[in-house]
Amino acid sequence: MAFKKEILDFFSVLKIPYSFRYTVIDGRGGYFENVLKIGEISTYSLTLLSKSGAFRISGQDLKVVKYCDNDLAVDGKIFKVERCE
């Protein structure tokens, strides 16, 4: 875990209190931090709202596994995560 902190420090992520962060596990799903609200939801797309903007997750067979304390776990095959305009 020290390496993860080193990376986050390098990009100054820890200094931004409400930064949207995520980890995608290839072929399995993903973990998303600092999610304030789920905007749209379907089996192929999710729109997540955070203090730093809106983000769209595109994929296949997507489903929300858990949403608690502004953290979100998604199951399914994620193809792309992008910032919404």
Buried (B, 14 or more C-beta within 10 A) or exposed (E): EEEEEEEBEEEEEEEBEEBBBBEBEEEEBBBBBBBBEEEEBEEEEBBBBBEBEBBBBBBEEBEBEEBEEBEBBBBBBBEEBEEEE
